[in-house]
Amino acid sequence: MGRTTIHLFLNRLLANYFTVYVKLFRYQHYIKGAHFQPYQIFFTSLQKELDDKFIG
């Protein structure tokens, strides 16, 4: 693999991570309704899992 291929792969990976992270953040902060608590816990755990996996 060349440097360009690795560079493009890492850019795409970072863009995908950022998109998922922002969507989880928005889902977590705009939850309404009767199932607020379980969804809040679920999205918080997903966000923590992403943080642990990519940020360290």
C-alpha positions in Angstrom: 0.0 0.0 0.0 1.2 3.4 -0.9 1.1 6.5 1.3 -1.8 7.9 -0.7 -3.9 4.8 -0.1 -3.3 4.8 3.6 -4.0 8.6 3.8 -7.3 8.1 2.0 -8.3 5.2 4.2 -7.5 7.1 7.4 -9.4 10.1 6.2 -12.5 8.0 5.4 -12.2 6.2 8.8 -12.0 9.5 10.6 -15.0 11.0 8.7 -17.1 7.9 9.4 -16.1 8.0 13.1 -17.0 11.7 13.3 -20.4 11.2 11.6 -21.4 8.3 14.0 -20.2 10.3 17.0 -22.2 13.4 16.0 -25.3 11.3 15.3 -25.0 9.6 18.7 -24.6 13.0 20.4 -27.7 14.3 18.7 -29.8 11.2 19.4 -28.7 11.3 23.1 -29.6 15.0 23.6 -32.9 15.1 21.7 -34.6 12.1 23.3 -38.2 12.6 24.4 -40.9 10.4 25.6 -41.7 7.5 27.9 -38.5 5.6 27.1 -36.1 8.5 27.9 -34.1 6.7 30.6 -33.3 3.4 28.7 -32.4 5.3 25.5 -30.2 7.7 27.4 -28.3 4.8 29.0 -28.0 3.0 25.6 -26.7 6.0 23.7 -24.3 6.9 26.5 -22.8 3.4 26.5 -22.4 3.5 22.7 -20.7 6.9 22.9 -18.3 5.6 25.7 -17.5 2.5 23.6 -16.6 4.7 20.6 -14.4 6.9 22.8 -12.6 3.9 24.3 -12.1 2.4 20.9 -10.8 5.4 18.9 -9.6 7.9 21.5 -8.1 5.6 23.9 
